[in-house]
């Protein structure tokens, strides 16, 4: 699938951003990646709310082969082939995929909030370690600071 074909395919959905990725393109709208266009086909982002639609159409999740196993990515499902001929319904599916991607992004956000707490705890621990040093070590450090000033 080339860039022009994908742009035309999503015309009823609205403007999309295409970025080169692996053997194809990552497709995003409003800064959220919701589809992958690869050699193997077009895959839309899916979650527990949208997977039943894909299953009803007989579609499966994105899979790729490594040297030792087949990896299944359950967050992207292959778009039913019939939708390539129905741009209006494809737009409906694309909106659902964008919604699934946005819900996934919301679920990830709380994890980022925990990172600063770890840094603060590390600073507290470092402060405790410095305070736990024997007084003679603290005096030597204070003398070094005075002499270098």
The 8 nearest C-alpha neighbors of each residue, nearest first, counted from 0:
[[1, 4, 2, 5, 36, 38, 37, 23],
 [0, 2, 4, 3, 5, 23, 24, 6],
 [1, 3, 5, 4, 6, 0, 17, 24],
 [4, 2, 6, 5, 1, 7, 0, 8],
 [3, 5, 7, 1, 6, 2, 8, 0],
 [6, 4, 8, 2, 7, 3, 9, 1],
 [5, 7, 3, 9, 8, 4, 2, 10],
 [8, 6, 10, 4, 5, 9, 3, 11],
 [7, 9, 5, 6, 10, 4, 86, 83],
 [10, 8, 12, 6, 7, 11, 13, 5],
 [9, 11, 7, 13, 12, 8, 6, 14],
 [12, 10, 9, 13, 90, 87, 86, 8],
 [13, 11, 90, 9, 10, 93, 14, 94],
 [14, 12, 10, 11, 9, 15, 90, 28],
 [13, 15, 10, 28, 16, 12, 9, 6],
 [16, 14, 28, 27, 13, 17, 26, 6],
 [15, 17, 27, 26, 28, 18, 14, 25],
 [16, 18, 26, 25, 24, 15, 27, 19],
 [19, 17, 25, 24, 20, 16, 26, 27],
 [20, 18, 24, 23, 25, 17, 21, 22],
 [19, 21, 24, 23, 25, 22, 18, 37],
 [22, 20, 23, 19, 24, 37, 25, 38],
 [21, 23, 37, 20, 38, 24, 19, 36],
 [24, 22, 37, 20, 36, 21, 19, 38],
 [25, 23, 19, 20, 36, 18, 35, 17],
 [24, 26, 35, 18, 17, 20, 34, 19],
 [27, 25, 17, 34, 32, 16, 35, 33],
 [28, 26, 32, 31, 16, 33, 15, 30],
 [27, 29, 15, 30, 31, 16, 32, 14],
 [28, 30, 31, 27, 15, 32, 16, 14],
 [29, 31, 28, 27, 32, 16, 15, 33],
 [32, 30, 27, 28, 29, 33, 100, 101],
 [31, 33, 27, 26, 34, 25, 30, 28],
 [32, 34, 44, 97, 27, 100, 96, 43],
 [35, 33, 43, 26, 42, 44, 32, 25],
 [36, 34, 25, 42, 41, 24, 26, 37],
 [35, 37, 41, 24, 23, 40, 42, 25],
 [38, 36, 23, 40, 39, 22, 35, 41],
 [37, 39, 40, 22, 23, 36, 0, 41],
 [38, 40, 37, 41, 36, 61, 42, 77],
 [41, 39, 37, 38, 36, 42, 77, 78],
 [40, 42, 36, 78, 77, 35, 37, 43],
 [43, 41, 77, 76, 35, 78, 34, 75],
 [44, 42, 34, 75, 76, 96, 33, 45],
 [43, 45, 75, 96, 33, 74, 34, 100],
 [46, 44, 74, 49, 75, 99, 50, 96],
 [45, 47, 48, 49, 50, 99, 74, 44],
 [46, 48, 50, 49, 45, 51, 99, 74],
 [49, 47, 46, 50, 51, 45, 99, 52],
 [48, 50, 46, 45, 51, 52, 47, 53],
 [49, 51, 53, 52, 47, 45, 46, 48],
 [50, 52, 54, 53, 49, 55, 48, 47],
 [53, 51, 55, 50, 54, 49, 56, 48],
 [54, 52, 56, 58, 50, 55, 51, 57],
 [53, 55, 51, 57, 56, 52, 58, 50],
 [54, 56, 52, 53, 57, 51, 58, 50],
 [57, 55, 53, 54, 58, 79, 52, 51],
 [58, 56, 54, 55, 53, 59, 79, 52],
 [59, 57, 53, 54, 56, 77, 79, 76],
 [58, 60, 76, 77, 61, 57, 54, 53],
 [59, 61, 76, 73, 75, 77, 72, 62],
 [60, 62, 72, 76, 75, 71, 77, 59],
 [63, 61, 71, 70, 72, 60, 69, 64],
 [64, 62, 70, 69, 71, 65, 61, 72],
 [63, 65, 69, 68, 70, 66, 62, 67],
 [66, 64, 68, 67, 69, 63, 70, 62],
 [67, 65, 68, 64, 69, 63, 70, 62],
 [66, 68, 65, 69, 64, 70, 63, 71],
 [69, 67, 65, 64, 66, 70, 63, 71],
 [68, 70, 64, 63, 65, 71, 62, 67],
 [69, 71, 63, 62, 64, 68, 72, 65],
 [72, 70, 62, 61, 73, 69, 60, 63],
 [73, 71, 61, 74, 62, 60, 75, 70],
 [74, 72, 60, 75, 71, 61, 76, 45],
 [73, 75, 45, 72, 44, 46, 76, 60],
 [76, 74, 44, 43, 45, 73, 42, 61],
 [77, 75, 60, 42, 43, 61, 59, 45],
 [78, 76, 42, 58, 41, 59, 60, 79],
 [77, 79, 42, 41, 80, 43, 76, 58],
 [78, 80, 81, 82, 58, 77, 56, 53],
 [81, 79, 82, 83, 78, 84, 77, 41],
 [82, 80, 83, 79, 84, 85, 78, 89],
 [83, 81, 85, 84, 89, 80, 79, 88],
 [82, 84, 81, 85, 80, 86, 89, 8],
 [83, 85, 82, 81, 86, 80, 89, 8],
 [86, 84, 82, 87, 88, 83, 89, 81],
 [85, 87, 89, 88, 90, 84, 11, 8],
 [88, 86, 90, 89, 85, 11, 91, 12],
 [89, 87, 91, 90, 86, 85, 92, 82],
 [88, 90, 86, 92, 82, 91, 87, 93],
 [89, 91, 12, 93, 87, 88, 92, 11],
 [92, 90, 88, 94, 89, 93, 95, 87],
 [93, 91, 95, 89, 94, 90, 96, 88],
 [92, 94, 90, 96, 95, 91, 89, 97],
 [95, 93, 97, 91, 96, 92, 98, 90],
 [94, 96, 98, 92, 93, 97, 99, 91],
 [97, 95, 44, 93, 99, 98, 94, 43],
 [96, 98, 94, 100, 33, 99, 95, 93],
 [97, 99, 95, 101, 96, 100, 102, 94],
 [100, 98, 96, 102, 97, 101, 45, 46],
 [101, 99, 97, 103, 98, 102, 33, 44],
 [100, 102, 104, 98, 103, 99, 97, 105],
 [103, 101, 105, 99, 104, 100, 98, 106],
 [102, 104, 100, 106, 101, 105, 99, 107],
 [103, 105, 101, 107, 102, 106, 100, 108],
 [106, 104, 102, 103, 107, 108, 101, 109],
 [105, 107, 103, 104, 108, 102, 109, 110],
 [108, 106, 104, 105, 109, 110, 103, 111],
 [107, 109, 105, 110, 111, 106, 104, 112],
 [110, 108, 112, 111, 107, 106, 113, 105],
 [111, 109, 112, 108, 113, 107, 114, 106],
 [110, 112, 113, 109, 108, 114, 107, 115],
 [113, 111, 109, 110, 114, 115, 108, 116],
 [112, 114, 116, 111, 110, 115, 117, 109],
 [113, 115, 117, 116, 112, 111, 118, 110],
 [116, 114, 118, 117, 113, 119, 112, 111],
 [117, 115, 119, 113, 114, 118, 120, 112],
 [116, 118, 120, 114, 115, 119, 121, 113],
 [119, 117, 121, 115, 120, 116, 122, 114],
 [120, 118, 116, 122, 121, 117, 115, 123],
 [119, 121, 123, 117, 122, 118, 116, 124],
 [120, 122, 118, 124, 119, 123, 125, 117],
 [123, 121, 125, 119, 120, 124, 126, 118],
 [124, 122, 120, 126, 121, 125, 127, 119],
 [123, 125, 127, 121, 126, 122, 120, 128],
 [126, 124, 122, 128, 123, 127, 121, 129],
 [127, 125, 123, 129, 124, 128, 122, 130],
 [126, 128, 130, 124, 125, 129, 131, 123],
 [127, 129, 131, 125, 126, 130, 124, 132],
 [130, 128, 126, 131, 127, 132, 125, 137],
 [131, 129, 127, 128, 132, 126, 133, 137],
 [130, 132, 128, 129, 127, 133, 126, 134],
 [133, 131, 130, 129, 134, 136, 128, 137],
 [132, 134, 135, 136, 131, 137, 130, 138],
 [133, 135, 137, 136, 138, 132, 131, 139],
 [134, 136, 138, 137, 133, 139, 132, 140],
 [137, 135, 139, 138, 134, 133, 140, 132],
 [136, 138, 134, 140, 135, 139, 141, 133],
 [139, 137, 141, 135, 140, 136, 134, 142],
 [140, 138, 142, 136, 141, 137, 135, 143],
 [139, 141, 137, 143, 138, 142, 136, 144],
 [140, 142, 138, 144, 139, 143, 137, 145],
 [143, 141, 139, 145, 144, 140, 146, 138],
 [144, 142, 140, 146, 141, 145, 147, 139],
 [143, 145, 141, 147, 142, 146, 140, 148],
 [146, 144, 142, 148, 143, 147, 141, 140],
 [145, 147, 143, 148, 144, 142, 141, 140],
 [146, 148, 144, 145, 143, 142, 141, 140],
 [147, 145, 146, 144, 143, 142, 141, 140]]
